[in-house]
Amino acid sequence: MEMVEQVKQGMKGANAEVEIYPGTHHGFAFPKRPVYNRDAAERHWERLLALYRRNLQV
């Protein structure tokens, strides 16, 4: 969590967000990984795709 706080501090003023998914491990968003977490993955992909839509529209 110390590293997460450092990242958050380094991103102050940026249009960015650090989100923690409690109970998950690195790689949780990919179905073929043993740490896959369906609920967290769905939230992650919804938020990531919304970010892309907001910022990458042509």
PQR file with spaces between the fields and no chain letter, atoms N, CA, C, O and H, PARSE charges and radii, in Angstrom:
ATOM       1  N    MET     1       0.820   -1.194    0.000 -0.4000 1.5000
ATOM       2  CA   MET     1       0.000    0.000    0.000 -0.0000 2.0000
ATOM       3  C    MET     1       0.865    1.261    0.000  0.5500 1.7000
ATOM       4  O    MET     1       0.438    2.315   -0.471 -0.5500 1.4000
ATOM       5  N    GLU     2       2.066    1.147    0.524 -0.4000 1.5000
ATOM       6  CA   GLU     2       2.960    2.309    0.522 -0.0000 2.0000
ATOM       7  C    GLU     2       3.257    2.752   -0.908  0.5500 1.7000
ATOM       8  O    GLU     2       3.262    3.946   -1.205 -0.5500 1.4000
ATOM       9  H    GLU     2       2.414    0.291    0.907  0.4000 1.0000
ATOM      10  N    MET     3       3.503    1.792   -1.783 -0.4000 1.5000
ATOM      11  CA   MET     3       3.778    2.117   -3.178 -0.0000 2.0000
ATOM      12  C    MET     3       2.545    2.740   -3.841  0.5500 1.7000
ATOM      13  O    MET     3       2.674    3.672   -4.635 -0.5500 1.4000
ATOM      14  H    MET     3       3.499    0.822   -1.541  0.4000 1.0000
ATOM      15  N    VAL     4       1.369    2.239   -3.525 -0.4000 1.5000
ATOM      16  CA   VAL     4       0.135    2.788   -4.084 -0.0000 2.0000
ATOM      17  C    VAL     4       0.001    4.251   -3.679  0.5500 1.7000
ATOM      18  O    VAL     4      -0.360    5.089   -4.506 -0.5500 1.4000
ATOM      19  H    VAL     4       1.264    1.482   -2.880  0.4000 1.0000
ATOM      20  N    GLU     5       0.283    4.564   -2.438 -0.4000 1.5000
ATOM      21  CA   GLU     5       0.202    5.951   -1.964 -0.0000 2.0000
ATOM      22  C    GLU     5       1.216    6.827   -2.682  0.5500 1.7000
ATOM      23  O    GLU     5       0.920    7.980   -2.997 -0.5500 1.4000
ATOM      24  H    GLU     5       0.576    3.883   -1.767  0.4000 1.0000
ATOM      25  N    GLN     6       2.397    6.305   -2.946 -0.4000 1.5000
ATOM      26  CA   GLN     6       3.403    7.066   -3.684 -0.0000 2.0000
ATOM      27  C    GLN     6       2.930    7.355   -5.103  0.5500 1.7000
ATOM      28  O    GLN     6       3.119    8.460   -5.613 -0.5500 1.4000
ATOM      29  H    GLN     6       2.638    5.368   -2.691  0.4000 1.0000
ATOM      30  N    VAL     7       2.324    6.377   -5.732 -0.4000 1.5000
ATOM      31  CA   VAL     7       1.798    6.564   -7.084 -0.0000 2.0000
ATOM      32  C    VAL     7       0.701    7.625   -7.064  0.5500 1.7000
ATOM      33  O    VAL     7       0.683    8.515   -7.914 -0.5500 1.4000
ATOM      34  H    VAL     7       2.171    5.479   -5.318  0.4000 1.0000
ATOM      35  N    LYS     8      -0.208    7.537   -6.104 -0.4000 1.5000
ATOM      36  CA   LYS     8      -1.282    8.527   -5.989 -0.0000 2.0000
ATOM      37  C    LYS     8      -0.716    9.926   -5.830  0.5500 1.7000
ATOM      38  O    LYS     8      -1.181   10.864   -6.479 -0.5500 1.4000
ATOM      39  H    LYS     8      -0.194    6.814   -5.413  0.4000 1.0000
ATOM      40  N    GLN     9       0.278   10.071   -4.978 -0.4000 1.5000
ATOM      41  CA   GLN     9       0.887   11.380   -4.768 -0.0000 2.0000
ATOM      42  C    GLN     9       1.546   11.888   -6.047  0.5500 1.7000
ATOM      43  O    GLN     9       1.457   13.075   -6.362 -0.5500 1.4000
ATOM      44  H    GLN     9       0.655    9.309   -4.451  0.4000 1.0000
ATOM      45  N    GLY    10       2.199   11.007   -6.777 -0.4000 1.5000
ATOM      46  CA   GLY    10       2.855   11.385   -8.021 -0.0000 2.0000
ATOM      47  C    GLY    10       1.884   11.766   -9.125  0.5500 1.7000
ATOM      48  O    GLY    10       2.266   12.444  -10.079 -0.5500 1.4000
ATOM      49  H    GLY    10       2.272   10.043   -6.521  0.4000 1.0000
ATOM      50  N    MET    11       0.643   11.341   -9.007 -0.4000 1.5000
ATOM      51  CA   MET    11      -0.361   11.617  -10.032 -0.0000 2.0000
ATOM      52  C    MET    11      -1.227   12.827   -9.698  0.5500 1.7000
ATOM      53  O    MET    11      -2.120   13.173  -10.471 -0.5500 1.4000
ATOM      54  H    MET    11       0.333   10.791   -8.232  0.4000 1.0000
ATOM      55  N    LYS    12      -0.981   13.474   -8.567 -0.4000 1.5000
ATOM      56  CA   LYS    12      -1.803   14.636   -8.187 -0.0000 2.0000
ATOM      57  C    LYS    12      -1.791   15.663   -9.305  0.5500 1.7000
ATOM      58  O    LYS    12      -0.744   15.992   -9.863 -0.5500 1.4000
ATOM      59  H    LYS    12      -0.256   13.193   -7.939  0.4000 1.0000
ATOM      60  N    GLY    13      -2.981   16.162   -9.620 -0.4000 1.5000
ATOM      61  CA   GLY    13      -3.127   17.152  -10.673 -0.0000 2.0000
ATOM      62  C    GLY    13      -3.346   16.539  -12.048  0.5500 1.7000
ATOM      63  O    GLY    13      -3.717   17.245  -12.985 -0.5500 1.4000
ATOM      64  H    GLY    13      -3.831   15.895   -9.167  0.4000 1.0000
ATOM      65  N    ALA    14      -3.123   15.251  -12.179 -0.4000 1.5000
ATOM      66  CA   ALA    14      -3.339   14.561  -13.457 -0.0000 2.0000
ATOM      67  C    ALA    14      -4.790   14.085  -13.529  0.5500 1.7000
ATOM      68  O    ALA    14      -5.443   13.878  -12.506 -0.5500 1.4000
ATOM      69  H    ALA    14      -2.821   14.677  -11.417  0.4000 1.0000
ATOM      70  N    ASN    15      -5.270   13.920  -14.733 -0.4000 1.5000
ATOM      71  CA   ASN    15      -6.621   13.373  -14.930 -0.0000 2.0000
ATOM      72  C    ASN    15      -6.501   11.854  -14.855  0.5500 1.7000
ATOM      73  O    ASN    15      -6.599   11.156  -15.865 -0.5500 1.4000
ATOM      74  H    ASN    15      -4.740   14.089  -15.564  0.4000 1.0000
ATOM      75  N    ALA    16      -6.287   11.359  -13.641 -0.4000 1.5000
ATOM      76  CA   ALA    16      -6.016    9.935  -13.457 -0.0000 2.0000
ATOM      77  C    ALA    16      -6.550    9.484  -12.103  0.5500 1.7000
ATOM      78  O    ALA    16      -6.856   10.296  -11.230 -0.5500 1.4000
ATOM      79  H    ALA    16      -6.207   11.925  -12.821  0.4000 1.0000
ATOM      80  N    GLU    17      -6.651    8.180  -11.956 -0.4000 1.5000
ATOM      81  CA   GLU    17      -7.159    7.616  -10.709 -0.0000 2.0000
ATOM      82  C    GLU    17      -6.483    6.275  -10.466  0.5500 1.7000
ATOM      83  O    GLU    17      -6.267    5.496  -11.394 -0.5500 1.4000
ATOM      84  H    GLU    17      -6.402    7.520  -12.666  0.4000 1.0000
ATOM      85  N    VAL    18      -6.158    6.022   -9.225 -0.4000 1.5000
ATOM      86  CA   VAL    18      -5.653    4.709   -8.811 -0.0000 2.0000
ATOM      87  C    VAL    18      -6.799    4.030   -8.096  0.5500 1.7000
ATOM      88  O    VAL    18      -7.353    4.573   -7.141 -0.5500 1.4000
ATOM      89  H    VAL    18      -6.334    6.655   -8.471  0.4000 1.0000
ATOM      90  N    GLU    19      -7.152    2.853   -8.551 -0.4000 1.5000
ATOM      91  CA   GLU    19      -8.269    2.141   -7.939 -0.0000 2.0000
ATOM      92  C    GLU    19      -7.775    0.810   -7.388  0.5500 1.7000
ATOM      93  O    GLU    19      -7.045    0.079   -8.058 -0.5500 1.4000
ATOM      94  H    GLU    19      -6.702    2.411   -9.327  0.4000 1.0000
ATOM      95  N    ILE    20      -8.178    0.508   -6.174 -0.4000 1.5000
ATOM      96  CA   ILE    20      -7.800   -0.737   -5.508 -0.0000 2.0000
ATOM      97  C    ILE    20      -8.980   -1.692   -5.585  0.5500 1.7000
ATOM      98  O    ILE    20     -10.118   -1.299   -5.330 -0.5500 1.4000
ATOM      99  H    ILE    20      -8.771    1.101   -5.630  0.4000 1.0000
ATOM     100  N    TYR    21      -8.718   -2.922   -5.929 -0.4000 1.5000
ATOM     101  CA   TYR    21      -9.744   -3.965   -5.972 -0.0000 2.0000
ATOM     102  C    TYR    21      -9.456   -4.946   -4.832  0.5500 1.7000
ATOM     103  O    TYR    21      -8.694   -5.896   -5.012 -0.5500 1.4000
ATOM     104  H    TYR    21      -7.793   -3.242   -6.136  0.4000 1.0000
ATOM     105  N    PRO    22     -10.062   -4.720   -3.660 -0.5600 1.5000
ATOM     106  CA   PRO    22      -9.783   -5.575   -2.503  0.2800 2.0000
ATOM     107  C    PRO    22     -10.048   -7.055   -2.804  0.5500 1.7000
ATOM     108  O    PRO    22     -10.997   -7.410   -3.503 -0.5500 1.4000
ATOM     109  N    GLY    23      -9.196   -7.883   -2.263 -0.4000 1.5000
ATOM     110  CA   GLY    23      -9.364   -9.329   -2.422 -0.0000 2.0000
ATOM     111  C    GLY    23      -8.871   -9.873   -3.752  0.5500 1.7000
ATOM     112  O    GLY    23      -9.084  -11.045   -4.061 -0.5500 1.4000
ATOM     113  H    GLY    23      -8.425   -7.596   -1.695  0.4000 1.0000
ATOM     114  N    THR    24      -8.208   -9.022   -4.549 -0.4000 1.5000
ATOM     115  CA   THR    24      -7.704   -9.490   -5.843 -0.0000 2.0000
ATOM     116  C    THR    24      -6.186   -9.516   -5.835  0.5500 1.7000
ATOM     117  O    THR    24      -5.538   -8.948   -4.956 -0.5500 1.4000
ATOM     118  H    THR    24      -8.035   -8.070   -4.298  0.4000 1.0000
ATOM     119  N    HIS    25      -5.640  -10.185   -6.831 -0.4000 1.5000
ATOM     120  CA   HIS    25      -4.195  -10.243   -7.028 -0.0000 2.0000
ATOM     121  C    HIS    25      -3.881   -9.726   -8.423  0.5500 1.7000
ATOM     122  O    HIS    25      -4.760   -9.654   -9.281 -0.5500 1.4000
ATOM     123  H    HIS    25      -6.167  -10.646   -7.545  0.4000 1.0000
ATOM     124  N    HIS    26      -2.621   -9.366   -8.642 -0.4000 1.5000
ATOM     125  CA   HIS    26      -2.191   -8.866   -9.945 -0.0000 2.0000
ATOM     126  C    HIS    26      -2.608   -9.861  -11.036  0.5500 1.7000
ATOM     127  O    HIS    26      -2.377  -11.064  -10.915 -0.5500 1.4000
ATOM     128  H    HIS    26      -1.906   -9.424   -7.944  0.4000 1.0000
ATOM     129  N    GLY    27      -3.221   -9.342  -12.094 -0.4000 1.5000
ATOM     130  CA   GLY    27      -3.674  -10.193  -13.184 -0.0000 2.0000
ATOM     131  C    GLY    27      -5.114  -10.650  -13.054  0.5500 1.7000
ATOM     132  O    GLY    27      -5.565  -11.491  -13.830 -0.5500 1.4000
ATOM     133  H    GLY    27      -3.409   -8.364  -12.192  0.4000 1.0000
ATOM     134  N    PHE    28      -5.847  -10.111  -12.084 -0.4000 1.5000
ATOM     135  CA   PHE    28      -7.207  -10.577  -11.791 -0.0000 2.0000
ATOM     136  C    PHE    28      -8.190  -10.395  -12.939  0.5500 1.7000
ATOM     137  O    PHE    28      -9.244  -11.031  -12.948 -0.5500 1.4000
ATOM     138  H    PHE    28      -5.481   -9.427  -11.453  0.4000 1.0000
ATOM     139  N    ALA    29      -7.869   -9.536  -13.910 -0.4000 1.5000
ATOM     140  CA   ALA    29      -8.840   -9.184  -14.957 -0.0000 2.0000
ATOM     141  C    ALA    29      -8.797  -10.119  -16.166  0.5500 1.7000
ATOM     142  O    ALA    29      -9.551   -9.926  -17.120 -0.5500 1.4000
ATOM     143  H    ALA    29      -7.013   -9.018  -13.902  0.4000 1.0000
ATOM     144  N    PHE    30      -7.943  -11.110  -16.138 -0.4000 1.5000
ATOM     145  CA   PHE    30      -7.762  -11.982  -17.303 -0.0000 2.0000
ATOM     146  C    PHE    30      -8.244  -13.398  -16.995  0.5500 1.7000
ATOM     147  O    PHE    30      -7.692  -14.065  -16.120 -0.5500 1.4000
ATOM     148  H    PHE    30      -7.330  -11.267  -15.362  0.4000 1.0000
ATOM     149  N    PRO    31      -9.271  -13.860  -17.711 -0.5600 1.5000
ATOM     150  CA   PRO    31      -9.944  -15.123  -17.377  0.2800 2.0000
ATOM     151  C    PRO    31      -9.047  -16.360  -17.328  0.5500 1.7000
ATOM     152  O    PRO    31      -9.357  -17.305  -16.602 -0.5500 1.4000
ATOM     153  N    LYS    32      -7.976  -16.379  -18.059 -0.4000 1.5000
ATOM     154  CA   LYS    32      -7.140  -17.593  -18.076 -0.0000 2.0000
ATOM     155  C    LYS    32      -6.109  -17.605  -16.952  0.5500 1.7000
ATOM     156  O    LYS    32      -5.352  -18.568  -16.823 -0.5500 1.4000
ATOM     157  H    LYS    32      -7.725  -15.612  -18.648  0.4000 1.0000
ATOM     158  N    ARG    33      -6.067  -16.565  -16.146 -0.4000 1.5000
ATOM     159  CA   ARG    33      -5.138  -16.527  -15.014 -0.0000 2.0000
ATOM     160  C    ARG    33      -5.784  -17.191  -13.807  0.5500 1.7000
ATOM     161  O    ARG    33      -6.994  -17.070  -13.617 -0.5500 1.4000
ATOM     162  H    ARG    33      -6.682  -15.783  -16.251  0.4000 1.0000
ATOM     163  N    PRO    34      -5.007  -17.887  -12.991 -0.5600 1.5000
ATOM     164  CA   PRO    34      -5.586  -18.550  -11.812  0.2800 2.0000
ATOM     165  C    PRO    34      -6.142  -17.571  -10.781  0.5500 1.7000
ATOM     166  O    PRO    34      -6.924  -17.974   -9.919 -0.5500 1.4000
ATOM     167  N    VAL    35      -5.759  -16.300  -10.847 -0.4000 1.5000
ATOM     168  CA   VAL    35      -6.239  -15.310   -9.881 -0.0000 2.0000
ATOM     169  C    VAL    35      -7.429  -14.514  -10.417  0.5500 1.7000
ATOM     170  O    VAL    35      -7.810  -13.502   -9.829 -0.5500 1.4000
ATOM     171  H    VAL    35      -5.124  -15.973  -11.547  0.4000 1.0000
ATOM     172  N    TYR    36      -8.014  -14.961  -11.521 -0.4000 1.5000
ATOM     173  CA   TYR    36      -9.144  -14.259  -12.146 -0.0000 2.0000
ATOM     174  C    TYR    36     -10.269  -14.047  -11.141  0.5500 1.7000
ATOM     175  O    TYR    36     -10.631  -14.946  -10.382 -0.5500 1.4000
ATOM     176  H    TYR    36      -7.704  -15.784  -11.998  0.4000 1.0000
ATOM     177  N    ASN    37     -10.812  -12.826  -11.161 -0.4000 1.5000
ATOM     178  CA   ASN    37     -11.932  -12.477  -10.284 -0.0000 2.0000
ATOM     179  C    ASN    37     -12.985  -11.816  -11.174  0.5500 1.7000
ATOM     180  O    ASN    37     -12.824  -10.663  -11.573 -0.5500 1.4000
ATOM     181  H    ASN    37     -10.518  -12.096  -11.778  0.4000 1.0000
ATOM     182  N    ARG    38     -14.039  -12.527  -11.481 -0.4000 1.5000
ATOM     183  CA   ARG    38     -15.031  -12.075  -12.460 -0.0000 2.0000
ATOM     184  C    ARG    38     -15.637  -10.722  -12.106  0.5500 1.7000
ATOM     185  O    ARG    38     -15.687   -9.833  -12.956 -0.5500 1.4000
ATOM     186  H    ARG    38     -14.170  -13.464  -11.157  0.4000 1.0000
ATOM     187  N    ASP    39     -16.095  -10.551  -10.878 -0.4000 1.5000
ATOM     188  CA   ASP    39     -16.748   -9.299  -10.495 -0.0000 2.0000
ATOM     189  C    ASP    39     -15.791   -8.112  -10.602  0.5500 1.7000
ATOM     190  O    ASP    39     -16.147   -7.070  -11.153 -0.5500 1.4000
ATOM     191  H    ASP    39     -16.054  -11.274  -10.188  0.4000 1.0000
ATOM     192  N    ALA    40     -14.598   -8.269  -10.084 -0.4000 1.5000
ATOM     193  CA   ALA    40     -13.617   -7.187  -10.153 -0.0000 2.0000
ATOM     194  C    ALA    40     -13.204   -6.932  -11.606  0.5500 1.7000
ATOM     195  O    ALA    40     -13.018   -5.783  -12.006 -0.5500 1.4000
ATOM     196  H    ALA    40     -14.309   -9.115   -9.636  0.4000 1.0000
ATOM     197  N    ALA    41     -13.062   -7.989  -12.383 -0.4000 1.5000
ATOM     198  CA   ALA    41     -12.677   -7.832  -13.788 -0.0000 2.0000
ATOM     199  C    ALA    41     -13.735   -7.058  -14.561  0.5500 1.7000
ATOM     200  O    ALA    41     -13.399   -6.185  -15.361 -0.5500 1.4000
ATOM     201  H    ALA    41     -13.213   -8.922  -12.058  0.4000 1.0000
ATOM     202  N    GLU    42     -15.002   -7.364  -14.334 -0.4000 1.5000
ATOM     203  CA   GLU    42     -16.066   -6.645  -15.027 -0.0000 2.0000
ATOM     204  C    GLU    42     -16.030   -5.159  -14.677  0.5500 1.7000
ATOM     205  O    GLU    42     -16.163   -4.311  -15.559 -0.5500 1.4000
ATOM     206  H    GLU    42     -15.275   -8.074  -13.684  0.4000 1.0000
ATOM     207  N    ARG    43     -15.853   -4.846  -13.418 -0.4000 1.5000
ATOM     208  CA   ARG    43     -15.756   -3.437  -13.005 -0.0000 2.0000
ATOM     209  C    ARG    43     -14.534   -2.787  -13.648  0.5500 1.7000
ATOM     210  O    ARG    43     -14.621   -1.669  -14.156 -0.5500 1.4000
ATOM     211  H    ARG    43     -15.744   -5.535  -12.701  0.4000 1.0000
ATOM     212  N    HIS    44     -13.414   -3.470  -13.628 -0.4000 1.5000
ATOM     213  CA   HIS    44     -12.178   -2.938  -14.210 -0.0000 2.0000
ATOM     214  C    HIS    44     -12.366   -2.617  -15.693  0.5500 1.7000
ATOM     215  O    HIS    44     -12.044   -1.513  -16.133 -0.5500 1.4000
ATOM     216  H    HIS    44     -13.344   -4.378  -13.215  0.4000 1.0000
ATOM     217  N    TRP    45     -12.885   -3.573  -16.464 -0.4000 1.5000
ATOM     218  CA   TRP    45     -13.041   -3.357  -17.906 -0.0000 2.0000
ATOM     219  C    TRP    45     -14.065   -2.279  -18.205  0.5500 1.7000
ATOM     220  O    TRP    45     -13.876   -1.502  -19.141 -0.5500 1.4000
ATOM     221  H    TRP    45     -13.147   -4.469  -16.107  0.4000 1.0000
ATOM     222  N    GLU    46     -15.148   -2.209  -17.434 -0.4000 1.5000
ATOM     223  CA   GLU    46     -16.133   -1.131  -17.630 -0.0000 2.0000
ATOM     224  C    GLU    46     -15.484    0.232  -17.432  0.5500 1.7000
ATOM     225  O    GLU    46     -15.677    1.144  -18.236 -0.5500 1.4000
ATOM     226  H    GLU    46     -15.301   -2.840  -16.674  0.4000 1.0000
ATOM     227  N    ARG    47     -14.716    0.362  -16.361 -0.4000 1.5000
ATOM     228  CA   ARG    47     -14.073    1.639  -16.060 -0.0000 2.0000
ATOM     229  C    ARG    47     -12.979    1.969  -17.063  0.5500 1.7000
ATOM     230  O    ARG    47     -12.843    3.125  -17.464 -0.5500 1.4000
ATOM     231  H    ARG    47     -14.559   -0.379  -15.708  0.4000 1.0000
ATOM     232  N    LEU    48     -12.202    0.988  -17.473 -0.4000 1.5000
ATOM     233  CA   LEU    48     -11.134    1.224  -18.444 -0.0000 2.0000
ATOM     234  C    LEU    48     -11.703    1.634  -19.799  0.5500 1.7000
ATOM     235  O    LEU    48     -11.213    2.580  -20.416 -0.5500 1.4000
ATOM     236  H    LEU    48     -12.312    0.048  -17.147  0.4000 1.0000
ATOM     237  N    LEU    49     -12.719    0.939  -20.259 -0.4000 1.5000
ATOM     238  CA   LEU    49     -13.313    1.280  -21.554 -0.0000 2.0000
ATOM     239  C    LEU    49     -13.997    2.648  -21.505  0.5500 1.7000
ATOM     240  O    LEU    49     -13.970    3.382  -22.493 -0.5500 1.4000
ATOM     241  H    LEU    49     -13.117    0.171  -19.758  0.4000 1.0000
ATOM     242  N    ALA    50     -14.607    3.000  -20.377 -0.4000 1.5000
ATOM     243  CA   ALA    50     -15.199    4.333  -20.228 -0.0000 2.0000
ATOM     244  C    ALA    50     -14.113    5.406  -20.284  0.5500 1.7000
ATOM     245  O    ALA    50     -14.316    6.462  -20.883 -0.5500 1.4000
ATOM     246  H    ALA    50     -14.629    2.405  -19.574  0.4000 1.0000
ATOM     247  N    LEU    51     -12.979    5.147  -19.672 -0.4000 1.5000
ATOM     248  CA   LEU    51     -11.841    6.065  -19.739 -0.0000 2.0000
ATOM     249  C    LEU    51     -11.402    6.264  -21.186  0.5500 1.7000
ATOM     250  O    LEU    51     -11.183    7.393  -21.624 -0.5500 1.4000
ATOM     251  H    LEU    51     -12.814    4.289  -19.185  0.4000 1.0000
ATOM     252  N    TYR    52     -11.278    5.176  -21.918 -0.4000 1.5000
ATOM     253  CA   TYR    52     -10.896    5.273  -23.341 -0.0000 2.0000
ATOM     254  C    TYR    52     -11.925    6.083  -24.124  0.5500 1.7000
ATOM     255  O    TYR    52     -11.558    6.947  -24.921 -0.5500 1.4000
ATOM     256  H    TYR    52     -11.456    4.258  -21.562  0.4000 1.0000
ATOM     257  N    ARG    53     -13.208    5.809  -23.904 -0.4000 1.5000
ATOM     258  CA   ARG    53     -14.250    6.558  -24.622 -0.0000 2.0000
ATOM     259  C    ARG    53     -14.165    8.052  -24.330  0.5500 1.7000
ATOM     260  O    ARG    53     -14.295    8.869  -25.241 -0.5500 1.4000
ATOM     261  H    ARG    53     -13.506    5.107  -23.257  0.4000 1.0000
ATOM     262  N    ARG    54     -13.949    8.412  -23.078 -0.4000 1.5000
ATOM     263  CA   ARG    54     -13.880    9.830  -22.703 -0.0000 2.0000
ATOM     264  C    ARG    54     -12.672   10.537  -23.299  0.5500 1.7000
ATOM     265  O    ARG    54     -12.746   11.717  -23.641 -0.5500 1.4000
ATOM     266  H    ARG    54     -13.844    7.749  -22.338  0.4000 1.0000
ATOM     267  N    ASN    55     -11.569    9.824  -23.422 -0.4000 1.5000
ATOM     268  CA   ASN    55     -10.318   10.483  -23.763 -0.0000 2.0000
ATOM     269  C    ASN    55      -9.776   10.179  -25.162  0.5500 1.7000
ATOM     270  O    ASN    55      -8.876   10.875  -25.632 -0.5500 1.4000
ATOM     271  H    ASN    55     -11.509    8.866  -23.144  0.4000 1.0000
ATOM     272  N    LEU    56     -10.289    9.181  -25.816 -0.4000 1.5000
ATOM     273  CA   LEU    56      -9.715    8.791  -27.111 -0.0000 2.0000
ATOM     274  C    LEU    56     -10.710    8.896  -28.262  0.5500 1.7000
ATOM     275  O    LEU    56     -10.460    8.344  -29.334 -0.5500 1.4000
ATOM     276  H    LEU    56     -11.020    8.615  -25.435  0.4000 1.0000
ATOM     277  N    GLN    57     -11.811    9.577  -28.071 -0.4000 1.5000
ATOM     278  CA   GLN    57     -12.778    9.707  -29.150 -0.0000 2.0000
ATOM     279  C    GLN    57     -12.172   10.507  -30.288  0.5500 1.7000
ATOM     280  O    GLN    57     -11.442   11.475  -30.075 -0.5500 1.4000
ATOM     281  H    GLN    57     -12.014   10.025  -27.200  0.4000 1.0000
ATOM     282  N    VAL    58     -12.492   10.083  -31.497 -0.4000 1.5000
ATOM     283  CA   VAL    58     -11.993   10.771  -32.702 -0.0000 2.0000
ATOM     284  C    VAL    58     -13.000   11.784  -33.146  0.5500 1.7000
ATOM     285  O    VAL    58     -12.782   12.476  -34.140 -0.5500 1.4000
ATOM     286  H    VAL    58     -13.086    9.297  -31.670  0.4000 1.0000
